[in-house]
């Protein structure tokens, strides 16, 4: 586990299981994750967001929750926006909880060369 300092803001690179990536969190959040021995997993096919096991089910797949939603205590109908667009940067000053309808109205959709829609990052 490495602790680095960038621009007077300390962060912990918390490891993600079965991945070469690390989760960037505040020191207090990193201490909370280490204290509770939380395992963070990469998001599957449905989402790129890192996830934690929230509850184990009997005989079924465990119930997972996105780390950013868990940290920010987002309710149903709310979206967690990462200001710099990096889903692995889960520092509290980088995240913001907004209502889903406001988020969808303010997102700007742009058509790419392949015809797919690309979304502009959430404004700072």
Buried (B, 14 or more C-beta within 10 A) or exposed (E): EEEEEEEEEEBBBBBBEEEEEBBBBBEEBBEEBEEEEEEBBBBEEEEEBBBBBEEEEEEEEEEBBBBBBBBBEBEEEBBBBBBEEEBBBBBEEBBBBBEEEEBEEEBEEEEEEEEEEEEEEBEE
